[in-house]
């Protein structure tokens, strides 16, 4: 039987928040954009990340939560997502003003690991390059599963235009940065296709993606949602509804992926 909202009642009663990275230092100027992401180093100073502060101009705690949750969900199905981690902003960084007029506040934001040598695109380009025929399949699946909005992708010029899906703060319904229980429940059974051409997607990857979505378990989703930092202030029952939304949609999106396989296989 299909999962119900009641099946998720109490599933997140105990949390296991993720251990955040710690902001060590600034790595350049903000590139602007709606959330004024800031290039930074973590405490090991081995990787660069793009930090969205908890007081980012787009202004919603659910935006940073969506960034983190969608990336983690994408990894469950091996979609081509950038790695996103919570990041602590220590007290001594508070008050720094960036060219975008963002005054940094202490707290926990989200940090997306830098992919060097990339160009931002609002269109799903270069399907014939690298393994993008496969990677684009993950984009289609993730967008439907997590109710994508404001689609943005990175293409890496030094990896033969390999595509990465990033900036998922506006995912989950309603379209925008402030998802709600009411909209999650209203849209849970509705398809949400990307709307881009599916021509020349890899058929084997479409089949694998359907199986990957079917293999997503409640335990997988609970592990992600229990790790959401308490500092973001997302009520447990809101996270339960989000878990229900993702668990219920996964097999439906798998079915739609298999239907796409049939369509593309037809002469």
N, C-alpha and C positions, 0 to 999 in steps of 0.2 A: 504494500500500500504506500501511496505517496506520503512523504514526511509532512507533519503538521506543525503549526506554531507550538502547540502544547508539548510536542516531543522535545522541544528545546528548553522548556521551563526548568530552571535550576542547573542547566548544563554548565554554566559559567560561574557557579557560586564560589568556586575557588579560583583565584587568579595565579598566574605565574609570569609576571611582567618581564619583558625582554630587558636584558642588561644593555643600557644605551652605550653607544660610543660617546666619547667626551671630546668636545671641541678643544683643540689644542692651539690652533692659530689660523689666521686668515690667509687665503691663498690668492687673493686678487680682488677685483672690484665686482660688485653685483652686475649681472648682465641685464638687469631690469626684469621685464615680464610682470605678470599680474601679482606674483607672490614674492618678487624681488629675491630670488634664490641667490645665495652667497657662496662662492667657492671657498672651501675651508680644508684644513688638515685635521685628521683624527689624532688621538693621543700617540699613536705609533709614528705618525708623520710619514707613512708609507703610501697612503692613498689620498687622493683628492675626492672630495664629496661636494655636492651642491645642497646647501642647508636651506630649508624653509623654517624660519623662526616661528615660535608659537604666536607671535604678534604680527605675522605677515599681513600685508595690505589686504589680502582676500579674506582674512579675518575670522575664519571658522576653525574651531578645534577639529571638526569633522573632516576638514580638508586634509590636515596632516594625518589623521587616522586613516582616511581613504587611501592616501599615498602609500602608507605602510601595508595596509591589509590587501590591496589589489596586487602589489608586488609579491607579497607572500603567497597569495592565491595563485598568481601566475606561475610561480615556481613549482607548485603542486602538479601542474599540467605541462611543465617545461615550455611555457610560452616565453617569447624573447623579451623579458622584462629587465629593466635595470634593477640592481640590488638596492633596496631601501631599508634603512635602519633608523631607529630612534637615536637622537643625539642630544646629550645634555649640554646646555650653554651655561658655563660656570658664572658665578657672580661678577667676576672681574671683567667680563665682556659686556656687562649691562651698560647701556647708554652710548655705545659706539654708534655713530651716525654714518650711514652709507650714502653714496651719490644718489640713490633712489629715494632718499629722505626717510629710509627705514632706520629707526632707533632700536637697536637690538635689545631684547629683553631676556633675562635669565629664564630658565625653564627647560623644557624638552621639545625639540622640533623633530623634523624628519630630515635625513640626509640621504641623497641619491648618489650612488657611486659614479664618479666621472667616467664617461667613455670618451677617450681622447679622439681628436680629429673628426668630430661629427658636425653635421649640418642638420638643423631642425627643419622638418617638413610637416605640413598639414595634410599632405597627400601621401598615399601608400605607394612609394616609387621603387624602381629598380628590382622588379620581381625576377628578372633574368640574371641578377648578379648574386655572387656568393651562394648561400643556401636559402635565399629569400623566398623561393617557392615553398619551402617548408616553414620558414619563420613567419611568413604572412598568414599561414593557417592559424598559428597561435594568436596572432593579432585578431583575426576574425572571431575565434572562440572566446578570447578574453573579453572583447568588447560586448558580445552578447551576454556572456555569463555575468559579468559585473556591471552591466548597464552603463556602458561607456558614454562619455560626453567630452567635448573639447579635445578631440583626438589629436595627438601629437606623436611624431616618431623621429628618431635620430637615425641618420645614415652615416656610417663610418667610412671615410674616404680611404683610409689605409687598410681596411678590411674588405675591399671590393664592394663597398656600399652596403655592408651588412646592416640590417635594420634592428633597432631596439625600440620597444614601447616604453614610454616614460610619461611623467606628469599626469598621474591618475587622480588628482585631487577632486575632480568634478565627476568621478564615477559614482554610481549608485543613485537611485531615483529619490526625489525628482532631479532632473538635469540641473546641476549646480553644485555648490560646495556645502550643502547643509541637508544631507539625507535624513529622512524621517521614517519612523515606524509605519505611519499611515501609507506613505507612498511605496515602501518596500512591500507591504502586504497587498496593496492594490495592483502592483505590477509584477508580482512574483511569477505568474504564469504567462506573461506576455512576452513574445519574441522581441528582441532588440538587435536586429541585424546591423552590421556596419554600413552597408549600403554601397560599398565599393565593388568594383568588378572582381569576380572570383576566377576569371579566366587564367588557366595555366597554373593553378595551385597544385601542389604535389598530392596525388591521390593517396599514396601510402601514408603521408603525414596526416591527411584528413582522417583516415581510418584509425591511425594511432591516437589522434586527438579525441575521437569519440570514445575510445577505450580508456584514455586517461581521465576524461571527465566522469565516466562511469565508475572509475576506481577511487574518486575522491570520497573520503569517509567523514563521518561526523567528528571522529577523533582528530583527523587532520585539521578540520576547521576550528575545533575547540582549541587546539594548540595555538593557532594563530590568534584567535580572539582573546584567549586568556593572557596572551603576551602583550596586549595593548596597554601602554603605560596608563596608570591611574591618573597621572597628572593631566591627561587630556580631558578628563571629566566626562567620558562617555558612559551613561548609565548602563548597568549590566543588562537590563531588559532590552535596551536598544541594541546592544551587541548580540543578544539572543535572537532577536528578530532578524538581524543581519545574517547570523549563522543559518537560521532557517531559510532565508532567501537564497543563500548560496548553495545550501545542500539541495533544496528543492529544484533549483534551476539547472544544476549540473547535468542530470540525466536528460532533461529536456533539450539542453544545448547539444548534448551528445547525439540525440535523435536528429536534430537539425543538421549537424555535421554529416551524419550518414546520408541524409536526404541530399545534401550538397554533393556528396560523393557520387550518388546515383545520377544526379543531374549532369555532372561533369563527365561521367563515364559514358553517357548516352551518345550514340553516333549522331 
